Amino acid sequence: MPSDTASRPLSPRLRLGRDGPEVSAFCLGSMTWGTQTPPADAHRQIDMALDHGVNFIDTAEMYPTNPIRAETLGGTERIIGDWVAARGRRDDLVIATKVTGEGSVAIEGGSPLVTPPRLRQAVEDSLKRLRLEKIDLYQLHWPDRGSYHYRQNWRYRPPQADTAALRVAMRALLEEAQALIAEGKIGHFGLSNETAWGMAQWLALASEGGLPRAVSLQNEYSLLCRLFDTDLAELCALEQVTLMAYSPLATGLLSGKYAGDVIPEGSRRAHRPDLGGRITPRVFEAVSGYLGLAREWSLDPVQMALAWCRARPVPTVPILGATTAGQLEAQLPALALTLPDDLLVEIDRMHRLHPMPY
């Protein structure tokens, strides 16, 4: 690997939550590794990330995506495990993975509820695929009671459920997570695609029972998707829960490559033309506005979008999603970018013009 680091921005560090692991300011995402991204390119991305001080990598048992299939379950974890075995640099990485929530086609017949036995088995399976003795951060991919994420907010109806029963199930999962931590199989507990109510319950149950406290919340967050910005932002700021922001480039929309409603060959949109509900009659006008701001300030729009995520008032770690090592290389300079206050004001103004483009 290159030895001259003088010309490369190196990632600063921050701690996840109150007492989680120390990680880089960016996290390397992996959801396309094994479908759009071949293993050799995925390994180049890990090497490149480490060259820039990015030591944090996120995956999930249901990856790769585009498309999600039962027969590819765990494929991305195996690619990471192969890198660990080949490089012998396990201690250089903080590795996070996730157990699939109820209903996903990633598991034949649809993923079951995440019960304590299901949680334990998923951890054991991920450890084997990743070739690890310990997973540094283990997350629930989404709550079994459902949520408003993935564009479900447009038709969301709060669950009509027995809240006492929900808390009993949540407490049981925390107790199992505590046992897995005691056994040295996971290091910390985190959540993903959670709501303000759900996050508050997990934290309260942990406090009441001396159980593992979530150090992070992995939700979608970008210039185009800012559902996090109110109640969840307050909760995470006051409770010291770090946001892991997935899709900070809005699956490539903020790069400008889809401007004009085009579908480049080999892109994520070639596999999912609607980009998971992100293509709407309003989205390209919003994208055009942010691309215009980047031009006015002589900035790369990708780097501007990532630097904006890092500048939020809640500690935020953007998860970089790169199909190729070349795309990752274009994103990493954002580590050294601080946006001027006047530009942040203009970005806020643009958000008011285009508050919910999808």
N, C-alpha and C positions, 0 to 999 in steps of 0.2 A: 504494500500500500504506500501511497505517497508519504514522504517524510517531512516535506516543507509545508507547514500549516500557516505560515505568515499571511498568505493571501486568502485564507478561508475563514469565514466567521465561525466562531466556536460558540456553542450553545451555553448560556448561563444555566444555572440550576435553581429549582424550587422544590419545596416539599409538598407532597400530596396531603391535603387535609391537615389535621393537627399533628399526627404522628406517623404519617405514611412514608414511603420511600422517597429519597431525593432523586428527582428526575430532571431531564432536560426540558427546556422551554417549549420544544416541539416533541410530538410523539409520532413515530413512524407507523402509519396504517398499513394493512396487509390484505384487505378484503378481495382484491383481484388476483392475488398470487395463486396460480394454479389453473386459472382460466385465461384471462387476458394477459397476465404476466407469467412468463415461464420461470421455472425455478432458478435458472442461472441469473436472470435479470433481478429476481427478488433478492438473491444473495449479494449481487452488486449493490443493491439499494441499502442493505444492512451495512455493508462495508463503508459505503459513502456516508451514511448517517453517522456512523461512529467516527469517521474522519472529521466530522463537523461537531463532535461532542454530543450528538443526539443518541442517547443511551436507552430510550424508552420505546418499546414496540408493543402495539396492540393487535390482538387477533381474536378469534372466536371459534368455537367448535363447528359452527355452521358455515364457516368460510371454506372455499371461495364462493363469491357471488357472481352474478352476471353470466349464467343464471344460477340460482340456488337449486341444488339437486341432492337427493338423499345419497346418491352414489359418490358424491364428492365430499361428503361430510368429513371434516378434519383434515382435508387436503392441505390447507394453508399451514396448519400447525405442524404437519409433517415436513413441509418445506423449511420452516424455522428450525425444527429439530435437526434436520440434515445440516443446516448451517452451524448449529451449536456443535454437532459432532465433528464437522469438518474443520472448523476454526479453533475449537477449544477455548473460546472466549466467553463462556457462560457468565462469568462474574462481571463482564463489561456491560451487560444488558439488564434492564428492568423489564420483565415480560408480563404482560397482562393478557388474560383471555376471558371468555364469557361462556356461560351455560345458556343454551337456547330456550327462549320462553315458549309458552304453550302454543300449539297450533301450527308451527312452521313446517313446511314441506321438506325442510332440511333433514328431517327424520321421517322415515317411511311410516305412513299412516298419520302423520302429524305429531309434532312434539308434545309429550305429556306435560302435565303440571310439574312445576319444579318443587318437588317434595324433598325432604332430607335425603332419602335413599337416592333419588335422581341426582341431587346435587353432588353427593359423594361419588357416584359412579361417573358423572361427567368430569369431575376433578381427576379421578384415577385415569380415565381414558385420555384426557388432555396431557397429563404428565407423561404417559407413554408416547404419545405422538410427538410431543415437544422434546422428549428425551431429557426431562428435568426431574430433579428430586423435589423441587419446590416451585410453585407459581407465585410470583411476587405480588400480583394483584388479581383477585378473582371477582368477576362481576356477574350480576344477573342481567341478561341481555334486554329483557323487558318484563314488566310485572305481569303475573298471570291474571290479574283482574282486568287487564286491558289498559290502554292509554290513549292519548290524543296525538301521538307522534306519527310520522310517516304520512302526513296529510290527512290523518283521521280526525283532526281538529274540526274540519268542516261539517262533520256529521256526528261529532262526539256527544254522547249522553253519559252522564256520571253513572257509575255502576250502582245498581240497587242491591246492596249486599249487606250481610250481617257484619258490621265492623269489628265486633268482638271476635268472630271467627277469622276474619282477615288478620287480625293482630296475632291470634294464636298460631296461624300458619307462618306468619313472618317471624315470630319469636322462635319457632321450631327451626327455621332456616338459619337464623343467627346462632342458635345453639349448635347446629351442625357445623357452621363456619368456624365457631370457636373450637370445636373438636379438631377440625382439619388444621387450624392454626397451631393448636397444641401438639399435633402430630408432625408438624413441620411440612405439611403438604401445600399450604398456601400461606402467604405472608400477611396480606391485607384484604379487606372486603370492600367492594364498590358496587355501584348501581348504574343502570343505563336506561334511557327512555322513561325516566320516572317523572312523577308530578310533584307539586309542592306538598300536597297532602301525604303522598306516599313517602317522600323523603323525610318529612317531619315525623312520621310514624316509626320509620327505621331508626332514626336518631333517638327518639324517645324510648323505644324498646331497648336499645343498646344501653342507654343511660340507666334505665330502671333495673336492668338485669346484669349489669357488668359484662355485657356482650360486645362483640366486635363492632366498632363504630365505622360507618362508611367514610372513606377518605376522599372519595371522588364520585362524580356524577357525569356520565358520558351521555350527553344529549346533542342533538343537531343544533348548530349555531353558526351563523355567517351573516354577512351584510344583507342577505336576502331572507334569512330565517331567524327572527329574533323573539321567538316565543319565550325564551328564557329570561328576558330582560326585566321582568317585574317581580312577581312573587318568588319565583325560584332564585332570582339573583339576590334578593334580600335574604332568603333563607341561607343560601350558600355563603354569602358574605359574613353574616352574623354567626353562623355555625362552623365556619372554616372548613367548608367542603370545596374542593377544587373542581372546576368544570373542565372536563375533557371534551373539547368541541369537535364533533365529527362533521364531515362535509363542510369545512370552512371555506371551500371554494364553490360550494353549491354544486357538487359533482361536475365541476368544470365550467359551469356557466360564467363564473366571474373571471375566467381566463379570456373570454371573448371568442373561444373557438366555435361556439354554436351561434354566434351573432348572425342575424339574417335567417334564423331558423334552419340552419344546415345540419347535416348529420355526417361528420367526418368518418371515413372508413377506419375501423379498428377502435373507435371511441366507445365510451360507455353508452352513449346514446344509440350506437349501432346495435347494442344488445337490448336496451330499454329506451325506445323512442321518446317516451314521456318523462324519462329520468325520474321515475317514481313519483309522478304527479307534479313535478317542478315546472313542466312546460305548460304555460297558461297564456291567455291573451295579453296578460299584463307583464310577464316576466322580462321580455326582451327590451321593453322601454326602461325598466329598472336597471337591467344590465348595462344598457347604453349610457345611463346616467353615471354609473360608477366607472365605466371605462373612460368616459369623458373627464371625470375628475382625475383619474390616473394620468391621462394625457396632459391635462393642464398643469399638473405638478411634476411632470417628467418622471413618472414612476411606472414600474411594471405593475399591471393590475393584479396579478397573482400575489406579488410581494406586498402590495398595498393591503389587500384583503387579509393576508395572514398577519401582517404587522398590526392591523386594526384589532384582530382577535386578541393578540397579546396585550393590547393597551386597555383592555376593559377593566372596570373597577372591581370585578370579581376575578381572583386568580384563575387564569384560563390557559390551558395547554391545547393548542390546535393539533388535530390529528391530520398529518399529511397523507393525502391519498394520491399516489403516483402510479400510473399504469406502467411507466418505464423509468429507468434510471435517469434518462434525460429530463423527464418531467420533474423528478425529485431534485436534480441539480439546479433547475430553474427556480425552485421554491426556497432552497436553503439560504440564499442571500437575505431573506426576510429576517433571519436571526439578528442581523446587524442594523435593521431599519427601525428608526423611531419616527413616527408621523408627526409633523408640525401641528401645533394646537389649532391653527387656522384651518388646516385641512380636516381635522376632526370635527370642527364646527360645520364645515361644508358637507361632510359625510352625514352628520346628524340631520342637516337640512334635506339631504337627498332621501334619507329614511322617512322623513315626514311626507315627502311627495309620493313615496312608493313603500308604504308600511308593510303590506302583506302581499307580495307579488305572486305567491303560490300557497 
